[in-house]
Amino acid sequence: MTDLTVCHLYPEHLNIYADRGNIAVLRYRCERRGIGFTVAGCGPGDPLPEADLYYLGGGQDRDQVAVSEDLAGKAGALRTAVAGGAAVLAVCGGYQLLGHGYRGHAGDEMPGTGLVDLMTEAGPKRMIGNITIRCELDQGDPHTVVGFENHAGRTHLGAGVEPLGRVLHGNGNNGSDRGEGVRAGRVIGTYIHGPLLPKNPWLADWLVRASLERRHGEIHLDPLDDALELEAHRVAERIAASS
């Protein structure tokens, strides 16, 4: 039986903005297709387990401080997992820790994994609101991603590093270069939450496929009835466009 194994990193710390909903969506979309789904938490001091997908949610600065050193200690194991085909989804605070680190308002330095070449530092005010981006994870198959952003961090990608998408409405990584998030192979980072996946079912399915391919090769997913999800997506697009 095909199955998907998810490692939820720091579920007791990086869990605000309803980001647990992303796990719920992945479970739902797997189980509707008869795909087994297993999720295991990994907290401070725990060894990094083997998984098809590693998930990092959002957290406030104090929560990021609490886990950043431990996560940096897991960076080598996480890089090895990604090199072996595992996928990563990191949202908001988790996204900031994918890079070299995060510099807070008080000058406090939080180390990151260095998994992707990016750096984040706190800006003078929060960037809050509805957001829509355009992205193309598979060549010739463009989509929009909708959601909500609420972050003080300004993230800047290294030379040659690609954003997840281009901002149509909203702020994105830093409010100036019109990029949002990051995409490096099967590694996805983004500021979009609220949570991310319920209104973006195509992205949830992309993550399921990318994660399953580590052990099962090329995967075809039967379509689901996404009428409700797609209507929520369209409404979110309209709200972002009118903000």
Rosetta blueprint (number, residue, H / E / L):
1 M L
2 T L
3 D E
4 L E
5 T E
6 V E
7 C E
8 H E
9 L E
10 Y L
11 P L
12 E L
13 H L
14 L L
15 N L
16 I E
17 Y L
18 A L
19 D L
20 R H
21 G H
22 N H
23 I H
24 A H
25 V H
26 L H
27 R H
28 Y H
29 R H
30 C H
31 E H
32 R L
33 R L
34 G L
35 I L
36 G E
37 F E
38 T E
39 V E
40 A E
41 G E
42 C E
43 G L
44 P L
45 G L
46 D L
47 P L
48 L L
49 P L
50 E L
51 A L
52 D L
53 L E
54 Y E
55 Y E
56 L E
57 G L
58 G E
59 G L
60 Q L
61 D H
62 R H
63 D H
64 Q H
65 V H
66 A H
67 V H
68 S H
69 E H
70 D H
71 L H
72 A H
73 G H
74 K L
75 A H
76 G H
77 A H
78 L H
79 R H
80 T H
81 A H
82 V H
83 A H
84 G L
85 G L
86 A L
87 A E
88 V E
89 L E
90 A E
91 V E
92 C L
93 G H
94 G H
95 Y H
96 Q H
97 L L
98 L L
99 G L
100 H L
101 G E
102 Y E
103 R E
104 G L
105 H L
106 A L
107 G L
108 D L
109 E E
110 M E
111 P E
112 G L
113 T L
114 G L
115 L L
116 V L
117 D L
118 L E
119 M E
120 T E
121 E E
122 A E
123 G E
124 P E
125 K E
126 R E
127 M E
128 I E
129 G E
130 N E
131 I E
132 T E
133 I E
134 R E
135 C E
136 E E
137 L E
138 D E
139 Q L
140 G L
141 D E
142 P E
143 H E
144 T E
145 V E
146 V E
147 G E
148 F E
149 E E
150 N E
151 H E
152 A E
153 G E
154 R E
155 T E
156 H E
157 L E
158 G L
159 A L
160 G L
161 V L
162 E E
163 P L
164 L L
165 G E
166 R E
167 V E
168 L E
169 H E
170 G L
171 N L
172 G L
173 N L
174 N L
175 G L
176 S L
177 D L
178 R L
179 G E
180 E E
181 G L
182 V E
183 R E
184 A E
185 G L
186 R L
187 V E
188 I E
189 G E
190 T E
191 Y L
192 I L
193 H E
194 G L
195 P L
196 L L
197 L L
198 P L
199 K L
200 N L
201 P H
202 W H
203 L H
204 A H
205 D H
206 W H
207 L H
208 V H
209 R H
210 A H
211 S H
212 L H
213 E H
214 R H
215 R H
216 H H
217 G L
218 E L
219 I L
220 H L
221 L L
222 D L
223 P L
224 L L
225 D L
226 D L
227 A H
228 L H
229 E H
230 L H
231 E H
232 A H
233 H H
234 R H
235 V H
236 A H
237 E H
238 R H
239 I H
240 A H
241 A H
242 S H
243 S L
